[in-house]
Amino acid sequence: MSDHKIDTARAARLFDVRRVIGGLFTVYGVIVTILGIFDTRAEIDKAAGVRINLWIGLGMLALGLLFLLWQWLRPAEPPEASDIPPANQVRD
Protein backbone atom coordinates (compact mmCIF):
# COMPACT_ATOMS: atom_id res chain seq x y z
CA MET A 1 0.00 0.00 0.00
CA SER A 2 1.35 3.39 -0.93
CA ASP A 3 2.09 6.11 1.60
CA HIS A 4 -0.63 8.31 0.10
CA LYS A 5 -3.26 5.61 0.64
CA ILE A 6 -2.14 5.09 4.23
CA ASP A 7 -2.35 8.86 4.91
CA THR A 8 -5.82 9.03 3.34
CA ALA A 9 -7.06 6.10 5.43
CA ARG A 10 -5.62 7.67 8.59
CA ALA A 11 -7.33 11.00 7.81
CA ALA A 12 -10.66 9.25 7.16
CA ARG A 13 -10.50 7.53 10.55
CA LEU A 14 -9.36 10.69 12.32
CA PHE A 15 -12.34 12.74 11.12
CA ASP A 16 -14.94 10.00 11.63
CA VAL A 17 -17.97 11.65 13.27
CA ARG A 18 -18.53 8.54 15.41
CA ARG A 19 -15.28 9.26 17.21
CA VAL A 20 -16.32 12.83 18.03
CA ILE A 21 -19.84 11.89 19.15
CA GLY A 22 -18.62 8.88 21.13
CA GLY A 23 -15.90 10.88 22.82
CA LEU A 24 -18.21 13.71 23.82
CA PHE A 25 -20.92 11.40 25.15
CA THR A 26 -18.33 9.40 27.08
CA VAL A 27 -16.77 12.48 28.70
CA TYR A 28 -20.13 14.06 29.54
CA GLY A 29 -21.42 10.69 30.76
CA VAL A 30 -18.54 10.37 33.20
CA ILE A 31 -19.11 13.92 34.48
CA VAL A 32 -22.87 13.51 34.93
CA THR A 33 -22.43 10.08 36.52
CA ILE A 34 -20.01 11.50 39.09
CA LEU A 35 -22.46 14.31 39.80
CA GLY A 36 -25.21 11.71 40.22
CA ILE A 37 -23.19 9.72 42.71
CA PHE A 38 -22.79 12.78 44.91
CA ASP A 39 -26.37 14.15 44.55
CA THR A 40 -27.78 15.66 47.72
CA ARG A 41 -31.06 14.52 49.22
CA ALA A 42 -32.70 17.78 48.09
CA GLU A 43 -31.68 17.17 44.47
CA ILE A 44 -33.02 13.61 44.59
CA ASP A 45 -36.29 14.80 46.14
CA LYS A 46 -36.61 17.48 43.43
CA ALA A 47 -36.48 14.67 40.82
CA ALA A 48 -39.31 12.71 42.51
CA GLY A 49 -36.89 10.44 44.36
CA VAL A 50 -34.99 9.34 41.25
CA ARG A 51 -31.23 9.75 40.97
CA ILE A 52 -31.73 11.24 37.51
CA ASN A 53 -28.14 12.47 37.09
CA LEU A 54 -26.81 9.00 37.83
CA TRP A 55 -29.15 7.26 35.37
CA ILE A 56 -28.73 9.81 32.59
CA GLY A 57 -24.96 9.80 33.10
CA LEU A 58 -24.81 6.02 32.85
CA GLY A 59 -26.97 6.14 29.71
CA MET A 60 -24.72 8.77 28.12
CA LEU A 61 -21.65 6.77 29.06
CA ALA A 62 -23.10 3.60 27.50
CA LEU A 63 -24.08 5.45 24.31
CA GLY A 64 -20.65 7.03 23.99
CA LEU A 65 -18.91 3.70 24.46
CA LEU A 66 -21.21 2.10 21.87
CA PHE A 67 -20.25 4.77 19.34
CA LEU A 68 -16.56 4.22 20.04
CA LEU A 69 -16.99 0.43 19.80
CA TRP A 70 -18.82 0.83 16.49
CA GLN A 71 -16.03 3.03 15.16
CA TRP A 72 -13.43 0.51 16.29
CA LEU A 73 -15.23 -2.53 14.83
CA ARG A 74 -16.13 -0.85 11.50
CA PRO A 75 -13.45 1.77 10.77
CA ALA A 76 -14.09 4.35 8.05
CA GLU A 77 -12.60 3.55 4.68
CA PRO A 78 -11.48 6.31 2.31
CA PRO A 79 -13.30 6.49 -1.04
CA GLU A 80 -11.73 4.82 -4.03
CA ALA A 81 -9.87 7.10 -6.42
CA SER A 82 -12.35 6.21 -9.17
CA ASP A 83 -15.26 7.55 -7.02
CA ILE A 84 -13.73 11.02 -6.67
CA PRO A 85 -14.41 13.36 -9.60
CA PRO A 86 -11.48 15.37 -10.98
CA ALA A 87 -11.01 18.80 -9.41
CA ASN A 88 -11.45 20.61 -12.73
CA GLN A 89 -14.80 18.94 -13.50
CA VAL A 90 -17.73 21.35 -13.02
CA ARG A 91 -21.02 20.00 -11.67
CA ASP A 92 -24.36 21.38 -12.84
Biopython code that builds the backbone (N, CA, C, O; Angstrom):
import numpy as np
from Bio.PDB.StructureBuilder import StructureBuilder

atoms = [
    (1, "MET", "N", (0.857, -1.183, 0.000)),
    (1, "MET", "CA", (0.000, 0.000, 0.000)),
    (1, "MET", "C", (0.893, 1.232, 0.000)),
    (1, "MET", "O", (1.883, 1.303, 0.728)),
    (2, "SER", "N", (0.524, 2.196, -0.828)),
    (2, "SER", "CA", (1.347, 3.393, -0.934)),
    (2, "SER", "C", (1.169, 4.284, 0.286)),
    (2, "SER", "O", (0.195, 4.169, 1.030)),
    (3, "ASP", "N", (2.144, 5.181, 0.473)),
    (3, "ASP", "CA", (2.089, 6.112, 1.604)),
    (3, "ASP", "C", (0.882, 7.039, 1.511)),
    (3, "ASP", "O", (0.289, 7.402, 2.527)),
    (4, "HIS", "N", (0.522, 7.420, 0.279)),
    (4, "HIS", "CA", (-0.631, 8.312, 0.097)),
    (4, "HIS", "C", (-1.923, 7.626, 0.546)),
    (4, "HIS", "O", (-2.777, 8.255, 1.172)),
    (5, "LYS", "N", (-2.066, 6.343, 0.227)),
    (5, "LYS", "CA", (-3.264, 5.605, 0.638)),
    (5, "LYS", "C", (-3.322, 5.443, 2.151)),
    (5, "LYS", "O", (-4.399, 5.517, 2.742)),
    (6, "ILE", "N", (-2.188, 5.223, 2.770)),
    (6, "ILE", "CA", (-2.139, 5.094, 4.231)),
    (6, "ILE", "C", (-2.529, 6.410, 4.881)),
    (6, "ILE", "O", (-3.296, 6.414, 5.844)),
    (7, "ASP", "N", (-2.012, 7.541, 4.368)),
    (7, "ASP", "CA", (-2.352, 8.858, 4.915)),
    (7, "ASP", "C", (-3.834, 9.161, 4.739)),
    (7, "ASP", "O", (-4.461, 9.719, 5.639)),
    (8, "THR", "N", (-4.400, 8.800, 3.593)),
    (8, "THR", "CA", (-5.821, 9.034, 3.343)),
    (8, "THR", "C", (-6.674, 8.206, 4.289)),
    (8, "THR", "O", (-7.665, 8.708, 4.819)),
    (9, "ALA", "N", (-6.314, 6.958, 4.512)),
    (9, "ALA", "CA", (-7.062, 6.097, 5.432)),
    (9, "ALA", "C", (-6.967, 6.632, 6.855)),
    (9, "ALA", "O", (-7.956, 6.614, 7.588)),
    (10, "ARG", "N", (-5.807, 7.102, 7.249)),
    (10, "ARG", "CA", (-5.619, 7.666, 8.589)),
    (10, "ARG", "C", (-6.467, 8.929, 8.766)),
    (10, "ARG", "O", (-7.064, 9.129, 9.824)),
    (11, "ALA", "N", (-6.524, 9.773, 7.746)),
    (11, "ALA", "CA", (-7.329, 10.999, 7.808)),
    (11, "ALA", "C", (-8.817, 10.664, 7.874)),
    (11, "ALA", "O", (-9.567, 11.325, 8.591)),
    (12, "ALA", "N", (-9.252, 9.641, 7.130)),
    (12, "ALA", "CA", (-10.663, 9.252, 7.156)),
    (12, "ALA", "C", (-11.060, 8.756, 8.542)),
    (12, "ALA", "O", (-12.158, 9.057, 9.011)),
    (13, "ARG", "N", (-10.194, 8.010, 9.197)),
    (13, "ARG", "CA", (-10.499, 7.529, 10.550)),
    (13, "ARG", "C", (-10.434, 8.654, 11.570)),
    (13, "ARG", "O", (-11.208, 8.670, 12.526)),
    (14, "LEU", "N", (-9.517, 9.592, 11.375)),
    (14, "LEU", "CA", (-9.358, 10.694, 12.323)),
    (14, "LEU", "C", (-10.590, 11.585, 12.350)),
    (14, "LEU", "O", (-10.986, 12.051, 13.419)),
    (15, "PHE", "N", (-11.203, 11.832, 11.200)),
    (15, "PHE", "CA", (-12.341, 12.735, 11.120)),
    (15, "PHE", "C", (-13.673, 12.000, 11.082)),
    (15, "PHE", "O", (-14.671, 12.549, 10.615)),
    (16, "ASP", "N", (-13.698, 10.778, 11.562)),
    (16, "ASP", "CA", (-14.936, 10.005, 11.633)),
    (16, "ASP", "C", (-15.831, 10.621, 12.707)),
    (16, "ASP", "O", (-15.410, 10.779, 13.853)),
    (17, "VAL", "N", (-17.061, 10.967, 12.338)),
    (17, "VAL", "CA", (-17.973, 11.651, 13.268)),
    (17, "VAL", "C", (-18.323, 10.756, 14.459)),
    (17, "VAL", "O", (-18.663, 11.260, 15.530)),
    (18, "ARG", "N", (-18.245, 9.443, 14.285)),
    (18, "ARG", "CA", (-18.533, 8.539, 15.407)),
    (18, "ARG", "C", (-17.525, 8.719, 16.528)),
    (18, "ARG", "O", (-17.867, 8.560, 17.700)),
    (19, "ARG", "N", (-16.311, 9.041, 16.191)),
    (19, "ARG", "CA", (-15.282, 9.259, 17.214)),
    (19, "ARG", "C", (-15.590, 10.518, 18.020)),
    (19, "ARG", "O", (-15.451, 10.521, 19.243)),
    (20, "VAL", "N", (-16.002, 11.574, 17.349)),
    (20, "VAL", "CA", (-16.319, 12.833, 18.028)),
    (20, "VAL", "C", (-17.542, 12.653, 18.926)),
    (20, "VAL", "O", (-17.512, 13.020, 20.100)),
    (21, "ILE", "N", (-18.614, 12.091, 18.376)),
    (21, "ILE", "CA", (-19.839, 11.893, 19.154)),
    (21, "ILE", "C", (-19.588, 10.949, 20.323)),
    (21, "ILE", "O", (-20.000, 11.228, 21.449)),
    (22, "GLY", "N", (-18.921, 9.845, 20.062)),
    (22, "GLY", "CA", (-18.623, 8.885, 21.130)),
    (22, "GLY", "C", (-17.755, 9.477, 22.221)),
    (22, "GLY", "O", (-17.978, 9.224, 23.404)),
    (23, "GLY", "N", (-16.771, 10.261, 21.828)),
    (23, "GLY", "CA", (-15.897, 10.881, 22.821)),
    (23, "GLY", "C", (-16.633, 11.886, 23.684)),
    (23, "GLY", "O", (-16.458, 11.913, 24.902)),
    (24, "LEU", "N", (-17.462, 12.719, 23.052)),
    (24, "LEU", "CA", (-18.211, 13.714, 23.817)),
    (24, "LEU", "C", (-19.214, 13.058, 24.771)),
    (24, "LEU", "O", (-19.303, 13.441, 25.938)),
    (25, "PHE", "N", (-19.961, 12.078, 24.281)),
    (25, "PHE", "CA", (-20.917, 11.396, 25.151)),
    (25, "PHE", "C", (-20.220, 10.673, 26.295)),
    (25, "PHE", "O", (-20.736, 10.637, 27.412)),
    (26, "THR", "N", (-19.064, 10.103, 26.029)),
    (26, "THR", "CA", (-18.330, 9.404, 27.080)),
    (26, "THR", "C", (-17.846, 10.386, 28.149)),
    (26, "THR", "O", (-18.005, 10.131, 29.343)),
    (27, "VAL", "N", (-17.267, 11.484, 27.732)),
    (27, "VAL", "CA", (-16.772, 12.476, 28.697)),
    (27, "VAL", "C", (-17.921, 13.064, 29.508)),
    (27, "VAL", "O", (-17.851, 13.130, 30.735)),
    (28, "TYR", "N", (-18.983, 13.494, 28.817)),
    (28, "TYR", "CA", (-20.130, 14.059, 29.539)),
    (28, "TYR", "C", (-20.805, 13.009, 30.415)),
    (28, "TYR", "O", (-21.292, 13.328, 31.499)),
    (29, "GLY", "N", (-20.839, 11.764, 29.955)),
    (29, "GLY", "CA", (-21.423, 10.693, 30.756)),
    (29, "GLY", "C", (-20.668, 10.465, 32.056)),
    (29, "GLY", "O", (-21.276, 10.246, 33.104)),
    (30, "VAL", "N", (-19.348, 10.516, 31.986)),
    (30, "VAL", "CA", (-18.537, 10.369, 33.201)),
    (30, "VAL", "C", (-18.815, 11.529, 34.160)),
    (30, "VAL", "O", (-18.970, 11.319, 35.363)),
    (31, "ILE", "N", (-18.875, 12.749, 33.627)),
    (31, "ILE", "CA", (-19.108, 13.919, 34.482)),
    (31, "ILE", "C", (-20.474, 13.846, 35.152)),
    (31, "ILE", "O", (-20.583, 14.049, 36.361)),
    (32, "VAL", "N", (-21.514, 13.559, 34.380)),
    (32, "VAL", "CA", (-22.868, 13.514, 34.930)),
    (32, "VAL", "C", (-23.029, 12.336, 35.889)),
    (32, "VAL", "O", (-23.748, 12.447, 36.881)),
    (33, "THR", "N", (-22.375, 11.218, 35.610)),
    (33, "THR", "CA", (-22.432, 10.076, 36.523)),
    (33, "THR", "C", (-21.796, 10.427, 37.862)),
    (33, "THR", "O", (-22.341, 10.094, 38.914)),
    (34, "ILE", "N", (-20.660, 11.089, 37.832)),
    (34, "ILE", "CA", (-20.008, 11.495, 39.086)),
    (34, "ILE", "C", (-20.901, 12.465, 39.849)),
    (34, "ILE", "O", (-21.024, 12.369, 41.070)),
    (35, "LEU", "N", (-21.527, 13.405, 39.130)),
    (35, "LEU", "CA", (-22.465, 14.312, 39.796)),
    (35, "LEU", "C", (-23.629, 13.536, 40.406)),
    (35, "LEU", "O", (-24.088, 13.866, 41.499)),
    (36, "GLY", "N", (-24.104, 12.519, 39.716)),
    (36, "GLY", "CA", (-25.213, 11.711, 40.218)),
    (36, "GLY", "C", (-24.862, 10.901, 41.445)),
    (36, "GLY", "O", (-25.711, 10.664, 42.304)),
    (37, "ILE", "N", (-23.619, 10.478, 41.529)),
    (37, "ILE", "CA", (-23.187, 9.719, 42.708)),
    (37, "ILE", "C", (-23.213, 10.605, 43.944)),
    (37, "ILE", "O", (-23.536, 10.142, 45.038)),
    (38, "PHE", "N", (-22.875, 11.869, 43.773)),
    (38, "PHE", "CA", (-22.792, 12.783, 44.909)),
    (38, "PHE", "C", (-24.004, 13.718, 45.016)),
    (38, "PHE", "O", (-23.902, 14.779, 45.631)),
    (39, "ASP", "N", (-25.157, 13.339, 44.422)),
    (39, "ASP", "CA", (-26.374, 14.153, 44.554)),
    (39, "ASP", "C", (-26.785, 14.276, 46.017)),
    (39, "ASP", "O", (-26.657, 13.337, 46.802)),
    (40, "THR", "N", (-27.276, 15.449, 46.353)),
    (40, "THR", "CA", (-27.783, 15.657, 47.720)),
    (40, "THR", "C", (-29.219, 15.139, 47.808)),
    (40, "THR", "O", (-29.866, 14.889, 46.791)),
    (41, "ARG", "N", (-29.688, 14.988, 49.001)),
    (41, "ARG", "CA", (-31.059, 14.519, 49.224)),
    (41, "ARG", "C", (-32.071, 15.490, 48.601)),
    (41, "ARG", "O", (-33.089, 15.059, 48.059)),
    (42, "ALA", "N", (-31.798, 16.791, 48.676)),
    (42, "ALA", "CA", (-32.703, 17.782, 48.092)),
    (42, "ALA", "C", (-32.799, 17.627, 46.573)),
    (42, "ALA", "O", (-33.884, 17.751, 46.005)),
    (43, "GLU", "N", (-31.668, 17.357, 45.915)),
    (43, "GLU", "CA", (-31.682, 17.173, 44.469)),
    (43, "GLU", "C", (-32.444, 15.912, 44.078)),
    (43, "GLU", "O", (-33.157, 15.902, 43.074)),
    (44, "ILE", "N", (-32.298, 14.857, 44.859)),
    (44, "ILE", "CA", (-33.018, 13.609, 44.588)),
    (44, "ILE", "C", (-34.516, 13.810, 44.810)),
    (44, "ILE", "O", (-35.332, 13.324, 44.026)),
    (45, "ASP", "N", (-34.876, 14.522, 45.871)),
    (45, "ASP", "CA", (-36.294, 14.800, 46.135)),
    (45, "ASP", "C", (-36.903, 15.673, 45.039)),
    (45, "ASP", "O", (-38.069, 15.496, 44.684)),
    (46, "LYS", "N", (-36.123, 16.612, 44.501)),
    (46, "LYS", "CA", (-36.613, 17.479, 43.431)),
    (46, "LYS", "C", (-36.939, 16.663, 42.172)),
    (46, "LYS", "O", (-37.801, 17.057, 41.387)),
    (47, "ALA", "N", (-36.262, 15.545, 41.982)),
    (47, "ALA", "CA", (-36.476, 14.673, 40.821)),
    (47, "ALA", "C", (-37.399, 13.508, 41.166)),
    (47, "ALA", "O", (-37.289, 12.434, 40.575)),
    (48, "ALA", "N", (-38.306, 13.715, 42.119)),
    (48, "ALA", "CA", (-39.313, 12.714, 42.511)),
    (48, "ALA", "C", (-38.657, 11.434, 43.045)),
    (48, "ALA", "O", (-39.164, 10.334, 42.824)),
    (49, "GLY", "N", (-37.545, 11.582, 43.736)),
    (49, "GLY", "CA", (-36.893, 10.439, 44.362)),
    (49, "GLY", "C", (-36.015, 9.606, 43.444)),
    (49, "GLY", "O", (-35.526, 8.549, 43.844)),
    (50, "VAL", "N", (-35.809, 10.069, 42.223)),
    (50, "VAL", "CA", (-34.988, 9.339, 41.250)),
    (50, "VAL", "C", (-33.617, 10.007, 41.168)),
    (50, "VAL", "O", (-33.515, 11.232, 41.120)),
    (51, "ARG", "N", (-32.585, 9.203, 41.152)),
    (51, "ARG", "CA", (-31.233, 9.752, 40.969)),
    (51, "ARG", "C", (-31.011, 9.976, 39.476)),
    (51, "ARG", "O", (-30.270, 9.243, 38.821)),
    (52, "ILE", "N", (-31.673, 11.011, 38.957)),
    (52, "ILE", "CA", (-31.727, 11.238, 37.514)),
    (52, "ILE", "C", (-30.344, 11.494, 36.916)),
    (52, "ILE", "O", (-30.058, 11.026, 35.814)),
    (53, "ASN", "N", (-29.489, 12.223, 37.616)),
    (53, "ASN", "CA", (-28.139, 12.474, 37.093)),
    (53, "ASN", "C", (-27.359, 11.173, 36.948)),
    (53, "ASN", "O", (-26.623, 10.991, 35.978)),
    (54, "LEU", "N", (-27.517, 10.280, 37.898)),
    (54, "LEU", "CA", (-26.813, 8.997, 37.827)),
    (54, "LEU", "C", (-27.294, 8.178, 36.636)),
    (54, "LEU", "O", (-26.478, 7.647, 35.883)),
    (55, "TRP", "N", (-28.598, 8.070, 36.456)),
    (55, "TRP", "CA", (-29.146, 7.258, 35.370)),
    (55, "TRP", "C", (-28.862, 7.858, 33.999)),
    (55, "TRP", "O", (-28.505, 7.138, 33.067)),
    (56, "ILE", "N", (-29.017, 9.154, 33.872)),
    (56, "ILE", "CA", (-28.729, 9.805, 32.591)),
    (56, "ILE", "C", (-27.231, 9.725, 32.287)),
    (56, "ILE", "O", (-26.840, 9.497, 31.143)),
    (57, "GLY", "N", (-26.405, 9.909, 33.299)),
    (57, "GLY", "CA", (-24.963, 9.800, 33.100)),
    (57, "GLY", "C", (-24.546, 8.408, 32.653)),
    (57, "GLY", "O", (-23.708, 8.263, 31.763)),
    (58, "LEU", "N", (-25.125, 7.387, 33.263)),
    (58, "LEU", "CA", (-24.813, 6.016, 32.848)),
    (58, "LEU", "C", (-25.294, 5.750, 31.429)),
    (58, "LEU", "O", (-24.624, 5.060, 30.660)),
    (59, "GLY", "N", (-26.464, 6.300, 31.079)),
    (59, "GLY", "CA", (-26.968, 6.143, 29.710)),
    (59, "GLY", "C", (-26.068, 6.830, 28.695)),
    (59, "GLY", "O", (-25.779, 6.272, 27.637)),
    (60, "MET", "N", (-25.623, 8.047, 29.018)),
    (60, "MET", "CA", (-24.721, 8.767, 28.125)),
    (60, "MET", "C", (-23.387, 8.039, 27.987)),
    (60, "MET", "O", (-22.819, 7.961, 26.898)),
    (61, "LEU", "N", (-22.906, 7.517, 29.085)),
    (61, "LEU", "CA", (-21.648, 6.768, 29.058)),
    (61, "LEU", "C", (-21.777, 5.529, 28.182)),
    (61, "LEU", "O", (-20.882, 5.236, 27.389)),
    (62, "ALA", "N", (-22.881, 4.797, 28.319)),
    (62, "ALA", "CA", (-23.101, 3.596, 27.502)),
    (62, "ALA", "C", (-23.208, 3.962, 26.018)),
    (62, "ALA", "O", (-22.631, 3.281, 25.170)),
    (63, "LEU", "N", (-23.942, 5.032, 25.703)),
    (63, "LEU", "CA", (-24.084, 5.450, 24.313)),
    (63, "LEU", "C", (-22.737, 5.866, 23.719)),
    (63, "LEU", "O", (-22.415, 5.500, 22.588)),
    (64, "GLY", "N", (-21.964, 6.620, 24.470)),
    (64, "GLY", "CA", (-20.646, 7.033, 23.986)),
    (64, "GLY", "C", (-19.726, 5.853, 23.737)),
    (64, "GLY", "O", (-19.007, 5.815, 22.739)),
    (65, "LEU", "N", (-19.752, 4.892, 24.647)),
    (65, "LEU", "CA", (-18.908, 3.703, 24.460)),
    (65, "LEU", "C", (-19.386, 2.859, 23.286)),
    (65, "LEU", "O", (-18.571, 2.243, 22.599)),
    (66, "LEU", "N", (-20.697, 2.822, 23.044)),
    (66, "LEU", "CA", (-21.205, 2.102, 21.867)),
    (66, "LEU", "C", (-20.741, 2.756, 20.570)),
    (66, "LEU", "O", (-20.375, 2.060, 19.623)),
    (67, "PHE", "N", (-20.752, 4.084, 20.519)),
    (67, "PHE", "CA", (-20.250, 4.775, 19.336)),
    (67, "PHE", "C", (-18.769, 4.482, 19.115)),
    (67, "PHE", "O", (-18.343, 4.246, 17.984)),
    (68, "LEU", "N", (-17.994, 4.496, 20.181)),
    (68, "LEU", "CA", (-16.558, 4.219, 20.041)),
    (68, "LEU", "C", (-16.309, 2.766, 19.649)),
    (68, "LEU", "O", (-15.399, 2.484, 18.869)),
    (69, "LEU", "N", (-17.106, 1.845, 20.180)),
    (69, "LEU", "CA", (-16.990, 0.434, 19.804)),
    (69, "LEU", "C", (-17.346, 0.248, 18.338)),
    (69, "LEU", "O", (-16.663, -0.480, 17.617)),
    (70, "TRP", "N", (-18.410, 0.902, 17.895)),
    (70, "TRP", "CA", (-18.824, 0.830, 16.492)),
    (70, "TRP", "C", (-17.719, 1.349, 15.584)),
    (70, "TRP", "O", (-17.428, 0.745, 14.551)),
    (71, "GLN", "N", (-17.110, 2.453, 15.959)),
    (71, "GLN", "CA", (-16.035, 3.029, 15.157)),
    (71, "GLN", "C", (-14.819, 2.113, 15.135)),
    (71, "GLN", "O", (-14.104, 2.056, 14.134)),
    (72, "TRP", "N", (-14.579, 1.404, 16.217)),
    (72, "TRP", "CA", (-13.426, 0.506, 16.288)),
    (72, "TRP", "C", (-13.673, -0.763, 15.484)),
    (72, "TRP", "O", (-12.766, -1.266, 14.820)),
    (73, "LEU", "N", (-14.924, -1.294, 15.542)),
    (73, "LEU", "CA", (-15.230, -2.525, 14.825)),
    (73, "LEU", "C", (-15.388, -2.311, 13.322)),
    (73, "LEU", "O", (-15.028, -3.189, 12.538)),
    (74, "ARG", "N", (-15.916, -1.165, 12.907)),
    (74, "ARG", "CA", (-16.134, -0.854, 11.501)),
    (74, "ARG", "C", (-15.473, 0.471, 11.160)),
    (74, "ARG", "O", (-16.167, 1.477, 11.013)),
    (75, "PRO", "N", (-14.142, 0.502, 11.029)),
    (75, "PRO", "CA", (-13.453, 1.772, 10.767)),
    (75, "PRO", "C", (-13.845, 2.340, 9.401)),
    (75, "PRO", "O", (-14.206, 1.605, 8.482)),
    (76, "ALA", "N", (-13.765, 3.658, 9.295)),
    (76, "ALA", "CA", (-14.093, 4.347, 8.045)),
    (76, "ALA", "C", (-13.037, 4.032, 6.993)),
    (76, "ALA", "O", (-11.839, 4.001, 7.274)),
    (77, "GLU", "N", (-13.508, 3.804, 5.794)),
    (77, "GLU", "CA", (-12.604, 3.552, 4.676)),
    (77, "GLU", "C", (-12.627, 4.766, 3.755)),
    (77, "GLU", "O", (-13.694, 5.330, 3.512)),
    (78, "PRO", "N", (-11.481, 5.174, 3.244)),
    (78, "PRO", "CA", (-11.478, 6.310, 2.310)),
    (78, "PRO", "C", (-12.123, 5.890, 0.994)),
    (78, "PRO", "O", (-12.109, 4.708, 0.652)),
    (79, "PRO", "N", (-12.686, 6.837, 0.255)),
    (79, "PRO", "CA", (-13.297, 6.493, -1.037)),
    (79, "PRO", "C", (-12.230, 6.065, -2.037)),
    (79, "PRO", "O", (-11.072, 6.473, -1.952)),
    (80, "GLU", "N", (-12.643, 5.247, -2.971)),
    (80, "GLU", "CA", (-11.732, 4.816, -4.030)),
    (80, "GLU", "C", (-11.418, 6.010, -4.929)),
    (80, "GLU", "O", (-12.229, 6.929, -5.048)),
    (81, "ALA", "N", (-10.268, 5.999, -5.547)),
    (81, "ALA", "CA", (-9.865, 7.103, -6.418)),
    (81, "ALA", "C", (-10.830, 7.250, -7.586)),
    (81, "ALA", "O", (-11.037, 8.359, -8.079)),
    (82, "SER", "N", (-11.423, 6.144, -8.038)),
    (82, "SER", "CA", (-12.348, 6.208, -9.170)),
    (82, "SER", "C", (-13.672, 6.864, -8.784)),
    (82, "SER", "O", (-14.405, 7.309, -9.668)),
    (83, "ASP", "N", (-14.005, 6.938, -7.484)),
    (83, "ASP", "CA", (-15.256, 7.545, -7.022)),
    (83, "ASP", "C", (-15.148, 9.055, -6.859)),
    (83, "ASP", "O", (-16.166, 9.732, -6.718)),
    (84, "ILE", "N", (-13.949, 9.588, -6.875)),
    (84, "ILE", "CA", (-13.730, 11.019, -6.668)),
    (84, "ILE", "C", (-13.622, 11.701, -8.024)),
    (84, "ILE", "O", (-12.750, 11.351, -8.820)),
    (85, "PRO", "N", (-14.501, 12.680, -8.305)),
    (85, "PRO", "CA", (-14.410, 13.362, -9.602)),
    (85, "PRO", "C", (-13.167, 14.242, -9.653)),
    (85, "PRO", "O", (-12.683, 14.697, -8.617)),
    (86, "PRO", "N", (-12.651, 14.481, -10.854)),
    (86, "PRO", "CA", (-11.478, 15.367, -10.978)),
    (86, "PRO", "C", (-11.808, 16.766, -10.475)),
    (86, "PRO", "O", (-12.960, 17.197, -10.537)),
    (87, "ALA", "N", (-10.812, 17.466, -9.985)),
    (87, "ALA", "CA", (-11.012, 18.799, -9.406)),
    (87, "ALA", "C", (-11.470, 19.811, -10.437)),
    (87, "ALA", "O", (-12.167, 20.762, -10.084)),
    (88, "ASN", "N", (-11.101, 19.640, -11.706)),
    (88, "ASN", "CA", (-11.448, 20.610, -12.733)),
    (88, "ASN", "C", (-12.820, 20.335, -13.357)),
    (88, "ASN", "O", (-13.266, 21.105, -14.208)),
    (89, "GLN", "N", (-13.489, 19.269, -12.960)),
    (89, "GLN", "CA", (-14.799, 18.941, -13.501)),
    (89, "GLN", "C", (-15.856, 19.787, -12.782)),
    (89, "GLN", "O", (-15.915, 19.815, -11.553)),
    (90, "VAL", "N", (-16.693, 20.478, -13.576)),
    (90, "VAL", "CA", (-17.729, 21.351, -13.020)),
    (90, "VAL", "C", (-19.047, 20.587, -12.979)),
    (90, "VAL", "O", (-19.447, 19.959, -13.959)),
    (91, "ARG", "N", (-19.728, 20.653, -11.804)),
    (91, "ARG", "CA", (-21.021, 19.999, -11.675)),
    (91, "ARG", "C", (-22.130, 21.001, -11.986)),
    (91, "ARG", "O", (-21.996, 22.194, -11.712)),
    (92, "ASP", "N", (-23.209, 20.513, -12.551)),
    (92, "ASP", "CA", (-24.357, 21.376, -12.845)),
    (92, "ASP", "C", (-25.297, 21.408, -11.698)),
    (92, "ASP", "O", (-26.325, 22.082, -11.761)),
]
sb = StructureBuilder()
sb.init_structure("model")
sb.init_model(0)
sb.init_chain("A")
sb.init_seg("    ")
for serial, (resi, resn, name, xyz) in enumerate(atoms, 1):
    if name == "N":
        sb.init_residue(resn, " ", resi, " ")
    sb.init_atom(name, np.array(xyz, "f"), 0.0, 1.0, " ", f" {name:<3s}", serial, name[0])
structure = sb.get_structure()
